[in-house]
Amino acid sequence: MKRRGSVLVFVLALIVLLSVLSVRLMEETVQELRHVSQFHRRDDLRMHAYSALDLAVGVLSEFQLLEGKLYAPGQGWGDPIGYSALSPLDPTVRWSIKLKDESAKLSLQKINQKDLVNLFAVMHSRGSSLVDEDDGQPYYDALMDWQDSDDDERDEGAEDDHYEGLDDPYFTPGRPLNSYEEFRMIKGFAFDPYESEYTGLFYDEKGGETSNMGDFRSSFSFFYDGPVNVNGASDFLRRFLCGDDDGLFEDFSSGPSNAGGESYYTNANDPNLVRLKGKRGTRIPIGVTASAFRVEISIDKGKSNFRLHAVLGMDLGNSTVRRQPKPGQSIKRPRSQKNAGLGYPLRILSLRENENLID
């Protein structure tokens, strides 16, 4: 009897073990099926994403055709889905389109030395009313040394000798910046525990972005180098353009001086903008029209998702919109004959799938 009982216990234990293994195998199989289904759905979601991009382009083109000029999202083009009242053919698909004015930013490569030094000094002051313009020079020198191709170190800059001496050494690229993340590598912009004053301008000691980095992202573009559309300029950029004139900032931010009732500027000769040009506007060209756009598209179906980010430029027959160059490439990219023949109203300056950022 004892022997039979032992066999019974062994059989029961074996059944329990097989049951546990079966359940585990089923869970793994379900997870694998879910993972595989993500890729099977990707083409479908990708189709919806590019359909949403076409929708955004169509709305921009329609407003350009009807209005003649694009000034601000308040005209109605800022909400392509709401304006078109379209929805995906598949009712289980959810989509969203965020359309932002990229031409409301400054070109980092176009801003002159004096203004950039002053801008870094304002950021260094961390909101203080007392700004010493000399405080911006170390950041400017480090940035220029990072981008130039020579080994001549500026007075307060840093060349390869400095970066080679770090715990994780690297070299300067010797080319213009093409990503915000590069600032993590440049002296002064990331936090340095051995530096007491000129450090951590864009990244704090934990590696997180400071408010200065947020202001910089919202105020500078790697893709656009034309006049800044003041209608969409960030609050930080508006204050910078106004200098230390608080009265001008309030008048400028309150909207156009005319009695047209619009909340955005349509006349570059508006008295507020004329006053603005008397400040930094003499060196930083300003305008009132939008000609470059950042599009962020999200497509969701169940637990599957697809993200599409694009920067689009209006083809104005000039050099106000640029493609982001690869190292060693020219920044100017002529339009192909086929593209020109189609008469497509916008050019794709940058396009990324399933990435959070494009610069």
One Martini backbone bead per residue (centre of mass of N, CA, C, O) as a GRO file, in nm:
protein
  359
    1MET     BB    1   0.057   0.063  -0.020
    2LYS     BB    2   0.298   0.256   0.001
    3ARG     BB    3   0.385   0.221  -0.293
    4ARG     BB    4   0.122   0.317  -0.423
    5GLY     BB    5   0.123   0.596  -0.285
    6SER     BB    6   0.388   0.695  -0.413
    7VAL     BB    7   0.296   0.679  -0.706
    8LEU     BB    8   0.060   0.873  -0.679
    9VAL     BB    9   0.224   1.119  -0.590
   10PHE     BB   10   0.405   1.126  -0.842
   11VAL     BB   11   0.178   1.164  -1.049
   12LEU     BB   12   0.061   1.426  -0.930
   13ALA     BB   13   0.323   1.590  -0.954
   14LEU     BB   14   0.348   1.557  -1.261
   15ILE     BB   15   0.081   1.697  -1.330
   16VAL     BB   16   0.147   1.969  -1.202
   17LEU     BB   17   0.400   2.025  -1.370
   18LEU     BB   18   0.260   2.011  -1.649
   19SER     BB   19   0.057   2.238  -1.592
   20VAL     BB   20   0.261   2.464  -1.546
   21LEU     BB   21   0.400   2.437  -1.822
   22SER     BB   22   0.147   2.485  -1.994
   23VAL     BB   23   0.078   2.766  -1.891
   24ARG     BB   24   0.349   2.893  -1.966
   25LEU     BB   25   0.334   2.828  -2.270
   26MET     BB   26   0.074   2.989  -2.322
   27GLU     BB   27   0.182   3.265  -2.237
   28GLU     BB   28   0.413   3.276  -2.444
   29THR     BB   29   0.234   3.245  -2.694
   30VAL     BB   30   0.063   3.499  -2.653
   31GLN     BB   31   0.298   3.700  -2.656
   32GLU     BB   32   0.400   3.623  -2.938
   33LEU     BB   33   0.141   3.694  -3.089
   34ARG     BB   34   0.138   3.991  -3.009
   35HIS     BB   35   0.411   4.061  -3.132
   36VAL     BB   36   0.348   3.971  -3.424
   37SER     BB   37   0.093   4.154  -3.462
   38GLN     BB   38   0.242   4.421  -3.471
   39PHE     BB   39   0.370   4.364  -3.760
   40HIS     BB   40   0.108   4.306  -3.914
   41ARG     BB   41  -0.010   4.608  -3.843
   42ARG     BB   42   0.198   4.816  -3.944
   43ASP     BB   43   0.111   4.862  -4.237
   44ASP     BB   44  -0.168   4.969  -4.164
   45LEU     BB   45  -0.070   5.206  -3.983
   46ARG     BB   46   0.112   5.337  -4.193
   47MET     BB   47  -0.113   5.413  -4.388
   48HIS     BB   48  -0.258   5.602  -4.187
   49ALA     BB   49  -0.022   5.797  -4.140
   50TYR     BB   50   0.006   5.896  -4.442
   51SER     BB   51  -0.283   5.992  -4.460
   52ALA     BB   52  -0.249   6.210  -4.240
   53LEU     BB   53  -0.031   6.367  -4.389
   54ASP     BB   54  -0.206   6.434  -4.636
   55LEU     BB   55  -0.414   6.589  -4.474
   56ALA     BB   56  -0.228   6.815  -4.375
   57VAL     BB   57  -0.141   6.910  -4.657
   58GLY     BB   58  -0.425   6.971  -4.765
   59VAL     BB   59  -0.497   7.192  -4.562
   60LEU     BB   60  -0.262   7.382  -4.620
   61SER     BB   61  -0.325   7.416  -4.923
   62GLU     BB   62  -0.609   7.533  -4.894
   63PHE     BB   63  -0.530   7.785  -4.733
   64GLN     BB   64  -0.329   7.893  -4.938
   65LEU     BB   65  -0.541   7.924  -5.167
   66LEU     BB   66  -0.761   8.099  -5.010
   67GLU     BB   67  -0.567   8.310  -4.837
   68GLY     BB   68  -0.248   8.310  -4.955
   69LYS     BB   69  -0.177   8.297  -4.638
   70LEU     BB   70   0.017   8.191  -4.355
   71TYR     BB   71   0.012   8.273  -4.005
   72ALA     BB   72  -0.183   8.084  -3.814
   73PRO     BB   73  -0.361   7.838  -3.657
   74GLY     BB   74  -0.616   8.033  -3.617
   75GLN     BB   75  -0.724   7.992  -3.915
   76GLY     BB   76  -0.746   7.636  -3.899
   77TRP     BB   77  -0.477   7.452  -3.968
   78GLY     BB   78  -0.409   7.335  -3.671
   79ASP     BB   79  -0.683   7.133  -3.729
   80PRO     BB   80  -0.722   6.898  -3.956
   81ILE     BB   81  -0.945   6.711  -3.841
   82GLY     BB   82  -1.157   6.927  -3.767
   83TYR     BB   83  -1.176   7.059  -4.049
   84SER     BB   84  -1.238   6.786  -4.220
   85ALA     BB   85  -1.404   6.559  -4.062
   86LEU     BB   86  -1.220   6.310  -4.049
   87SER     BB   87  -1.194   5.947  -4.053
   88PRO     BB   88  -1.124   5.643  -4.022
   89LEU     BB   89  -1.230   5.357  -4.180
   90ASP     BB   90  -1.135   5.234  -3.918
   91PRO     BB   91  -1.296   5.237  -3.609
   92THR     BB   92  -1.035   5.116  -3.436
   93VAL     BB   93  -0.893   5.373  -3.518
   94ARG     BB   94  -0.657   5.610  -3.386
   95TRP     BB   95  -0.604   5.967  -3.444
   96SER     BB   96  -0.333   6.220  -3.459
   97ILE     BB   97  -0.264   6.582  -3.517
   98LYS     BB   98   0.033   6.778  -3.502
   99LEU     BB   99   0.064   7.133  -3.577
  100LYS     BB  100   0.361   7.321  -3.634
  101ASP     BB  101   0.558   7.618  -3.634
  102GLU     BB  102   0.882   7.627  -3.762
  103SER     BB  103   0.898   7.946  -3.855
  104ALA     BB  104   0.905   8.037  -3.530
  105LYS     BB  105   1.219   8.012  -3.571
  106LEU     BB  106   1.553   7.998  -3.529
  107SER     BB  107   1.868   7.993  -3.665
  108LEU     BB  108   2.165   7.881  -3.549
  109GLN     BB  109   2.336   7.960  -3.818
  110LYS     BB  110   2.222   8.277  -3.835
  111ILE     BB  111   2.300   8.376  -3.580
  112ASN     BB  112   2.480   8.598  -3.425
  113GLN     BB  113   2.717   8.643  -3.192
  114LYS     BB  114   2.591   8.859  -3.010
  115ASP     BB  115   2.313   8.719  -2.971
  116LEU     BB  116   2.415   8.444  -2.864
  117VAL     BB  117   2.566   8.549  -2.619
  118ASN     BB  118   2.320   8.688  -2.492
  119LEU     BB  119   2.142   8.439  -2.468
  120PHE     BB  120   2.332   8.279  -2.278
  121ALA     BB  121   2.329   8.497  -2.058
  122VAL     BB  122   2.031   8.482  -1.991
  123MET     BB  123   2.036   8.182  -1.911
  124HIS     BB  124   2.258   8.208  -1.688
  125SER     BB  125   2.085   8.405  -1.496
  126ARG     BB  126   1.813   8.268  -1.417
  127GLY     BB  127   1.607   8.540  -1.420
  128SER     BB  128   1.775   8.770  -1.385
  129SER     BB  129   1.799   9.122  -1.423
  130LEU     BB  130   2.108   9.061  -1.422
  131VAL     BB  131   2.306   9.093  -1.721
  132ASP     BB  132   2.607   8.943  -1.836
  133GLU     BB  133   2.736   8.911  -2.146
  134ASP     BB  134   3.005   8.756  -2.070
  135ASP     BB  135   2.855   8.484  -1.977
  136GLY     BB  136   2.819   8.378  -2.290
  137GLN     BB  137   3.108   8.316  -2.406
  138PRO     BB  138   3.183   8.022  -2.317
  139TYR     BB  139   2.953   7.888  -2.480
  140TYR     BB  140   3.026   7.995  -2.756
  141ASP     BB  141   3.316   7.886  -2.775
  142ALA     BB  142   3.244   7.586  -2.739
  143LEU     BB  143   3.057   7.567  -2.987
  144MET     BB  144   3.261   7.656  -3.205
  145ASP     BB  145   3.476   7.435  -3.145
  146TRP     BB  146   3.284   7.198  -3.213
  147GLN     BB  147   3.238   7.294  -3.527
  148ASP     BB  148   3.511   7.333  -3.606
  149SER     BB  149   3.810   7.213  -3.793
  150ASP     BB  150   3.999   7.309  -3.588
  151ASP     BB  151   4.256   7.341  -3.303
  152ASP     BB  152   4.171   7.625  -3.212
  153GLU     BB  153   4.141   7.764  -2.907
  154ARG     BB  154   3.947   7.944  -2.742
  155ASP     BB  155   3.953   8.124  -2.462
  156GLU     BB  156   3.657   7.957  -2.358
  157GLY     BB  157   3.698   7.683  -2.481
  158ALA     BB  158   3.701   7.352  -2.665
  159GLU     BB  159   3.893   7.087  -2.756
  160ASP     BB  160   4.024   6.779  -2.783
  161ASP     BB  161   4.200   6.798  -2.525
  162HIS     BB  162   3.958   6.808  -2.332
  163TYR     BB  163   3.792   6.544  -2.422
  164GLU     BB  164   4.032   6.336  -2.385
  165GLY     BB  165   4.037   6.386  -2.054
  166LEU     BB  166   3.805   6.220  -2.011
  167ASP     BB  167   3.666   5.931  -1.905
  168ASP     BB  168   3.501   5.963  -2.189
  169PRO     BB  169   3.640   5.994  -2.470
  170TYR     BB  170   3.642   6.251  -2.736
  171PHE     BB  171   3.547   6.425  -3.032
  172THR     BB  172   3.518   6.668  -3.241
  173PRO     BB  173   3.332   6.700  -3.543
  174GLY     BB  174   3.354   6.963  -3.735
  175ARG     BB  175   3.038   7.056  -3.735
  176PRO     BB  176   2.732   7.123  -3.749
  177LEU     BB  177   2.464   7.104  -3.587
  178ASN     BB  178   2.183   6.827  -3.578
  179SER     BB  179   2.139   6.813  -3.251
  180TYR     BB  180   2.048   6.853  -2.927
  181GLU     BB  181   2.215   6.614  -2.793
  182GLU     BB  182   2.503   6.739  -2.834
  183PHE     BB  183   2.505   6.921  -2.576
  184ARG     BB  184   2.601   6.692  -2.380
  185MET     BB  185   2.913   6.719  -2.500
  186ILE     BB  186   2.939   7.019  -2.426
  187LYS     BB  187   3.092   7.252  -2.277
  188GLY     BB  188   2.858   7.374  -2.019
  189PHE     BB  189   2.580   7.228  -2.092
  190ALA     BB  190   2.678   7.021  -1.912
  191PHE     BB  191   2.736   6.881  -1.618
  192ASP     BB  192   3.018   6.983  -1.399
  193PRO     BB  193   3.165   6.911  -1.093
  194TYR     BB  194   3.447   7.086  -1.166
  195GLU     BB  195   3.248   7.321  -1.220
  196SER     BB  196   3.122   7.627  -1.081
  197GLU     BB  197   2.977   7.810  -1.324
  198TYR     BB  198   3.012   7.700  -1.638
  199THR     BB  199   2.733   7.499  -1.602
  200GLY     BB  200   2.436   7.345  -1.682
  201LEU     BB  201   2.252   7.491  -1.900
  202PHE     BB  202   2.084   7.214  -2.019
  203TYR     BB  203   2.209   7.012  -1.790
  204ASP     BB  204   2.194   6.845  -1.514
  205GLU     BB  205   2.328   6.630  -1.274
  206LYS     BB  206   2.101   6.403  -1.378
  207GLY     BB  207   2.050   6.472  -1.705
  208GLY     BB  208   1.840   6.678  -1.715
  209GLU     BB  209   1.644   6.913  -1.838
  210THR     BB  210   1.631   7.234  -1.862
  211SER     BB  211   1.463   7.522  -1.924
  212ASN     BB  212   1.666   7.611  -2.142
  213MET     BB  213   1.620   7.373  -2.333
  214GLY     BB  214   1.322   7.429  -2.385
  215ASP     BB  215   1.366   7.713  -2.503
  216PHE     BB  216   1.551   7.626  -2.733
  217ARG     BB  217   1.365   7.426  -2.882
  218SER     BB  218   1.130   7.655  -2.923
  219SER     BB  219   1.353   7.869  -3.087
  220PHE     BB  220   1.506   7.644  -3.264
  221SER     BB  221   1.630   7.550  -3.597
  222PHE     BB  222   1.753   7.299  -3.844
  223PHE     BB  223   1.542   7.375  -4.111
  224TYR     BB  224   1.522   7.692  -4.066
  225ASP     BB  225   1.626   8.037  -4.228
  226GLY     BB  226   1.414   8.248  -4.197
  227PRO     BB  227   1.188   8.439  -4.099
  228VAL     BB  228   1.031   8.507  -3.812
  229ASN     BB  229   0.728   8.400  -3.692
  230VAL     BB  230   0.571   8.584  -3.450
  231ASN     BB  231   0.302   8.422  -3.401
  232GLY     BB  232   0.480   8.145  -3.293
  233ALA     BB  233   0.653   8.247  -3.085
  234SER     BB  234   0.804   8.214  -2.813
  235ASP     BB  235   0.826   8.359  -2.515
  236PHE     BB  236   1.134   8.371  -2.508
  237LEU     BB  237   1.176   8.495  -2.794
  238ARG     BB  238   1.014   8.751  -2.747
  239ARG     BB  239   1.187   8.861  -2.518
  240PHE     BB  240   1.450   8.868  -2.677
  241LEU     BB  241   1.354   9.063  -2.905
  242CYS     BB  242   1.280   9.298  -2.681
  243GLY     BB  243   1.466   9.271  -2.461
  244ASP     BB  244   1.426   9.519  -2.192
  245ASP     BB  245   1.123   9.576  -2.306
  246ASP     BB  246   0.831   9.539  -2.142
  247GLY     BB  247   0.629   9.710  -2.302
  248LEU     BB  248   0.676   9.572  -2.575
  249PHE     BB  249   0.601   9.287  -2.489
  250GLU     BB  250   0.305   9.348  -2.418
  251ASP     BB  251   0.220   9.464  -2.694
  252PHE     BB  252   0.311   9.228  -2.870
  253SER     BB  253   0.138   9.000  -2.713
  254SER     BB  254  -0.154   9.142  -2.762
  255GLY     BB  255  -0.118   9.224  -3.060
  256PRO     BB  256  -0.242   9.393  -3.294
  257SER     BB  257  -0.313   9.738  -3.358
  258ASN     BB  258  -0.538   9.685  -3.516
  259ALA     BB  259  -0.909   9.652  -3.590
  260GLY     BB  260  -0.955   9.348  -3.717
  261GLY     BB  261  -0.957   9.106  -3.472
  262GLU     BB  262  -0.702   8.966  -3.483
  263SER     BB  263  -0.456   8.762  -3.301
  264TYR     BB  264  -0.278   8.807  -3.556
  265TYR     BB  265  -0.031   8.883  -3.772
  266THR     BB  266  -0.043   9.048  -4.121
  267ASN     BB  267   0.156   9.299  -4.068
  268ALA     BB  268   0.489   9.400  -4.085
  269ASN     BB  269   0.397   9.725  -4.022
  270ASP     BB  270   0.332   9.710  -3.750
  271PRO     BB  271   0.405   9.902  -3.485
  272ASN     BB  272   0.516   9.671  -3.306
  273LEU     BB  273   0.721   9.565  -3.526
  274VAL     BB  274   0.876   9.825  -3.566
  275ARG     BB  275   0.980   9.834  -3.277
  276LEU     BB  276   1.117   9.556  -3.287
  277LYS     BB  277   1.327   9.634  -3.513
  278GLY     BB  278   1.480   9.830  -3.309
  279LYS     BB  279   1.608   9.593  -3.204
  280ARG     BB  280   1.692   9.278  -3.303
  281GLY     BB  281   1.543   9.304  -3.586
  282THR     BB  282   1.798   9.409  -3.746
  283ARG     BB  283   1.934   9.103  -3.726
  284ILE     BB  284   1.649   8.962  -3.697
  285PRO     BB  285   1.437   8.837  -3.900
  286ILE     BB  286   1.094   8.927  -3.952
  287GLY     BB  287   0.753   8.791  -3.959
  288VAL     BB  288   0.396   8.663  -4.055
  289THR     BB  289   0.470   8.384  -4.191
  290ALA     BB  290   0.416   8.047  -4.282
  291SER     BB  291   0.671   7.782  -4.418
  292ALA     BB  292   0.699   7.575  -4.171
  293PHE     BB  293   0.643   7.226  -4.054
  294ARG     BB  294   0.534   7.030  -3.774
  295VAL     BB  295   0.461   6.673  -3.769
  296GLU     BB  296   0.246   6.478  -3.544
  297ILE     BB  297   0.175   6.127  -3.555
  298SER     BB  298  -0.095   5.915  -3.425
  299ILE     BB  299  -0.141   5.553  -3.417
  300ASP     BB  300  -0.419   5.347  -3.296
  301LYS     BB  301  -0.458   4.977  -3.222
  302GLY     BB  302  -0.503   4.898  -2.944
  303LYS     BB  303  -0.166   4.800  -2.872
  304SER     BB  304  -0.107   4.942  -3.128
  305ASN     BB  305   0.154   5.152  -3.287
  306PHE     BB  306   0.218   5.475  -3.466
  307ARG     BB  307   0.489   5.697  -3.563
  308LEU     BB  308   0.496   6.033  -3.719
  309HIS     BB  309   0.763   6.249  -3.828
  310ALA     BB  310   0.761   6.590  -3.964
  311VAL     BB  311   0.914   6.821  -4.200
  312LEU     BB  312   0.780   7.107  -4.363
  313GLY     BB  313   0.810   7.292  -4.678
  314MET     BB  314   0.762   7.568  -4.846
  315ASP     BB  315   0.764   7.644  -5.189
  316LEU     BB  316   0.928   7.968  -5.260
  317GLY     BB  317   1.198   7.985  -5.437
  318ASN     BB  318   1.399   7.950  -5.192
  319SER     BB  319   1.616   7.929  -4.881
  320THR     BB  320   1.408   7.888  -4.621
  321VAL     BB  321   1.440   7.578  -4.677
  322ARG     BB  322   1.582   7.283  -4.519
  323ARG     BB  323   1.778   7.022  -4.514
  324GLN     BB  324   1.915   6.787  -4.328
  325PRO     BB  325   2.238   6.721  -4.311
  326LYS     BB  326   2.492   6.531  -4.377
  327PRO     BB  327   2.793   6.454  -4.333
  328GLY     BB  328   2.944   6.640  -4.600
  329GLN     BB  329   2.691   6.786  -4.683
  330SER     BB  330   2.488   6.977  -4.841
  331ILE     BB  331   2.214   7.179  -4.751
  332LYS     BB  332   2.140   7.188  -5.044
  333ARG     BB  333   1.825   7.073  -5.214
  334PRO     BB  334   1.714   7.009  -5.500
  335ARG     BB  335   1.456   6.978  -5.705
  336SER     BB  336   1.306   6.757  -5.875
  337GLN     BB  337   1.150   6.716  -6.170
  338LYS     BB  338   0.918   6.537  -6.071
  339ASN     BB  339   0.838   6.711  -5.831
  340ALA     BB  340   0.787   6.973  -5.991
  341GLY     BB  341   0.568   6.850  -6.183
  342LEU     BB  342   0.353   6.797  -5.950
  343GLY     BB  343   0.319   7.052  -5.758
  344TYR     BB  344   0.402   7.023  -5.473
  345PRO     BB  345   0.362   7.238  -5.194
  346LEU     BB  346   0.558   7.042  -5.032
  347ARG     BB  347   0.846   6.968  -4.836
  348ILE     BB  348   1.056   6.716  -4.720
  349LEU     BB  349   1.298   6.756  -4.460
  350SER     BB  350   1.177   6.538  -4.250
  351LEU     BB  351   1.170   6.172  -4.159
  352ARG     BB  352   1.003   5.971  -3.902
  353GLU     BB  353   0.976   5.645  -3.753
  354ASN     BB  354   0.926   5.564  -3.435
  355GLU     BB  355   1.013   5.852  -3.311
  356ASN     BB  356   1.032   6.114  -3.090
  357LEU     BB  357   1.262   6.249  -3.264
  358ILE     BB  358   1.429   6.472  -3.528
  359ASP     BB  359   1.662   6.655  -3.332
   0.00000   0.00000   0.00000
